């Protein structure tokens, strides 16, 4: 049996695995190799909004310092009367130029720019949590964005969990439909995440705080069952086995292929 943390350090310059890297390893070792080399990144408007939402929910002061909210009015205030008076000012060259200049300036200052629409939506979503009382119950802990870097079996796992309560863990997620969230747990391997968090912190209770992405942002408190935790454990072990075989030199990354029956 190889020393996985040592083999990862020698190949990638880091000895740990994350939930994301384990999830990728379940699908394609070629993608895993690129991901660990930092040559494969997952970026989307949904992920960007999720980062904004989590920071406003759990680290509001940090969010206020990190983000710059850019609205159309702020851009138009720096444009000439011809652009301001046009039917579609956002389509004009001046508007686009001014916007790019603002983005470049804020990037230089280390700010993350978000739209006024996303900022308002994130606050409205959090407001719904406050209205239904979840922020005063399952999110009342002062242990937010808790970092960990621990051995779990033969691998070192590293990451952050959203909220560590008294004997339970809460992880926030957004979804199109709370009634269909169980399919997201399967499709995005959230069960691996739940397994890692509960094992690292020695906690049995795990909840997803789920909210729909459209108004009125219906929230749901979803308890992770023992069956789901077991499924996460099985996926975790499968991912570790695949990574072990790959690092041992027994499986070239591009030899992977998918096989299934429908």
URPE-V483247 format. One record per residue. N is the residue number from 0. RES is the residue in one letter. OMEGA is omega in whole degrees, -180 to 180 (NA if undefined). D_CENTER is the distance of its C-alpha to the mean C-alpha in Angstrom with 2 decimals. Layout:
N,RES,OMEGA,D_CENTER / N,RES,OMEGA,D_CENTER
//
This chain:
0,X,-179,32.04 / 1,X,173,30.32 / 2,X,-173,28.53 / 3,X,178,24.96 / 4,X,179,23.61 / 5,X,180,26.71 / 6,X,177,26.41 / 7,X,180,22.80 / 8,X,-179,24.04 / 9,X,-176,26.98 / 10,X,-171,25.19 / 11,X,-179,21.97 / 12,X,175,22.77 / 13,X,-171,20.23 / 14,X,-173,20.99 / 15,X,173,17.72 / 16,X,176,15.23 / 17,X,174,11.55 / 18,X,-178,10.05 / 19,X,-179,8.94 / 20,X,177,12.52 / 21,X,178,14.10 / 22,X,179,12.68 / 23,X,-179,14.03 / 24,X,178,17.22 / 25,X,-174,17.96 / 26,X,-171,18.41 / 27,X,-179,20.00 / 28,X,175,21.07 / 29,X,176,21.75 / 30,X,178,18.11 / 31,X,-179,17.34 / 32,X,178,20.02 / 33,X,-179,18.71 / 34,X,-179,15.14 / 35,X,177,16.78 / 36,X,-178,19.06 / 37,X,178,16.31 / 38,X,178,17.96 / 39,X,-179,15.22 / 40,X,178,12.12 / 41,X,180,9.70 / 42,X,178,9.95 / 43,X,175,10.64 / 44,X,-180,11.62 / 45,X,179,9.27 / 46,X,179,6.10 / 47,X,178,8.52 / 48,X,179,9.53 / 49,X,177,6.46 / 50,X,178,6.58 / 51,X,-178,10.26 / 52,X,-179,10.41 / 53,X,-178,8.89 / 54,X,178,11.19 / 55,X,-178,14.02 / 56,X,-172,13.83 / 57,X,-177,13.72 / 58,X,-171,15.06 / 59,X,180,17.10 / 60,X,178,19.58 / 61,X,179,17.12 / 62,X,-180,15.70 / 63,X,-180,19.35 / 64,X,-174,20.02 / 65,X,-170,17.06 / 66,X,168,17.24 / 67,X,-177,20.29 / 68,X,-176,20.77 / 69,X,178,22.73 / 70,X,-178,24.84 / 71,X,-178,27.66 / 72,X,-180,30.30 / 73,X,179,29.34 / 74,X,-178,29.77 / 75,X,-180,32.97 / 76,X,180,34.46 / 77,X,-179,34.74 / 78,X,178,36.20 / 79,X,-176,39.84 / 80,X,-179,41.67 / 81,X,179,41.80 / 82,X,-179,38.01 / 83,X,-177,37.67 / 84,X,-179,40.36 / 85,X,-178,39.12 / 86,X,179,37.89 / 87,X,-176,34.55 / 88,X,-178,34.03 / 89,X,178,30.50 / 90,X,-177,32.22 / 91,X,-180,34.67 / 92,X,-180,34.63 / 93,X,180,35.06 / 94,X,-179,32.03 / 95,X,180,29.85 / 96,X,180,31.45 / 97,X,179,30.97 / 98,X,179,27.29 / 99,X,179,26.82 / 100,X,178,28.83 / 101,X,180,26.72 / 102,X,-180,23.46 / 103,X,-180,25.22 / 104,X,-178,26.55 / 105,X,176,23.32 / 106,X,177,21.64 / 107,X,-180,24.68 / 108,X,179,24.18 / 109,X,180,20.61 / 110,X,172,19.31 / 111,X,-177,16.30 / 112,X,173,17.89 / 113,X,-179,16.67 / 114,X,177,19.01 / 115,X,180,21.10 / 116,X,179,20.09 / 117,X,180,16.33 / 118,X,179,17.38 / 119,X,-179,19.81 / 120,X,180,17.62 / 121,X,179,14.96 / 122,X,177,18.01 / 123,X,179,19.63 / 124,X,179,16.80 / 125,X,178,16.94 / 126,X,178,20.69 / 127,X,177,20.73 / 128,X,179,19.18 / 129,X,-179,21.93 / 130,X,-177,24.54 / 131,X,173,24.00 / 132,X,-177,24.02 / 133,X,179,20.67 / 134,X,-180,20.00 / 135,X,-179,23.38 / 136,X,-175,22.95 / 137,X,177,19.75 / 138,X,-175,18.01 / 139,X,180,21.18 / 140,X,174,20.39 / 141,X,179,20.41 / 142,X,-178,18.12 / 143,X,179,14.68 / 144,X,-176,11.88 / 145,X,-178,14.20 / 146,X,174,14.15 / 147,X,179,15.75 / 148,X,-169,17.46 / 149,X,173,19.79 / 150,X,174,21.77 / 151,X,-172,21.11 / 152,X,-177,24.01 / 153,X,-176,24.72 / 154,X,174,21.37 / 155,X,180,19.58 / 156,X,-177,15.98 / 157,X,178,13.87 / 158,X,178,10.71 / 159,X,170,9.99 / 160,X,-173,10.35 / 161,X,-173,10.27 / 162,X,177,13.98 / 163,X,-180,16.86 / 164,X,180,19.84 / 165,X,180,23.38 / 166,X,178,23.21 / 167,X,178,19.91 / 168,X,177,16.13 / 169,X,178,13.95 / 170,X,-177,10.28 / 171,X,178,9.36 / 172,X,172,8.49 / 173,X,-176,10.14 / 174,X,175,12.69 / 175,X,-178,15.86 / 176,X,-179,18.00 / 177,X,-179,17.76 / 178,X,-179,20.69 / 179,X,-178,18.92 / 180,X,-180,15.70 / 181,X,178,17.45 / 182,X,176,17.23 / 183,X,177,13.45 / 184,X,179,13.55 / 185,X,-173,15.86 / 186,X,-178,14.56 / 187,X,176,10.95 / 188,X,176,12.36 / 189,X,179,10.76 / 190,X,175,14.24 / 191,X,179,13.76 / 192,X,-179,11.10 / 193,X,180,13.71 / 194,X,-179,16.48 / 195,X,-176,15.24 / 196,X,-177,14.61 / 197,X,180,17.94 / 198,X,-178,19.87 / 199,X,-175,18.86 / 200,X,178,19.69 / 201,X,-178,22.51 / 202,X,-178,21.43 / 203,X,-175,22.40 / 204,X,179,20.83 / 205,X,-180,17.22 / 206,X,167,16.04 / 207,X,173,13.26 / 208,X,-170,13.69 / 209,X,175,13.33 / 210,X,176,14.43 / 211,X,-173,15.86 / 212,X,-178,15.03 / 213,X,-180,18.74 / 214,X,12,21.33 / 215,X,171,22.33 / 216,X,-179,18.72 / 217,X,177,19.88 / 218,X,176,18.05 / 219,X,174,18.37 / 220,X,-173,18.30 / 221,X,179,17.78 / 222,X,178,19.29 / 223,X,-177,18.38 / 224,X,177,21.74 / 225,X,179,23.47 / 226,X,179,23.55 / 227,X,176,19.81 / 228,X,178,19.50 / 229,X,177,22.28 / 230,X,177,20.61 / 231,X,177,17.56 / 232,X,180,20.18 / 233,X,179,21.95 / 234,X,178,18.98 / 235,X,-179,18.21 / 236,X,178,21.90 / 237,X,179,22.13 / 238,X,179,19.39 / 239,X,179,21.22 / 240,X,-180,24.48 / 241,X,179,23.41 / 242,X,179,22.21 / 243,X,180,25.47 / 244,X,180,27.59 / 245,X,-178,26.00 / 246,X,178,26.48 / 247,X,179,29.96 / 248,X,-178,30.93 / 249,X,-175,31.68 / 250,X,175,29.21 / 251,X,-172,28.89 / 252,X,-175,25.38 / 253,X,176,26.79 / 254,X,179,28.88 / 255,X,170,26.04 / 256,X,-178,26.49 / 257,X,177,25.43 / 258,X,178,28.11 / 259,X,-178,28.10 / 260,X,180,30.53 / 261,X,NA,30.33
//
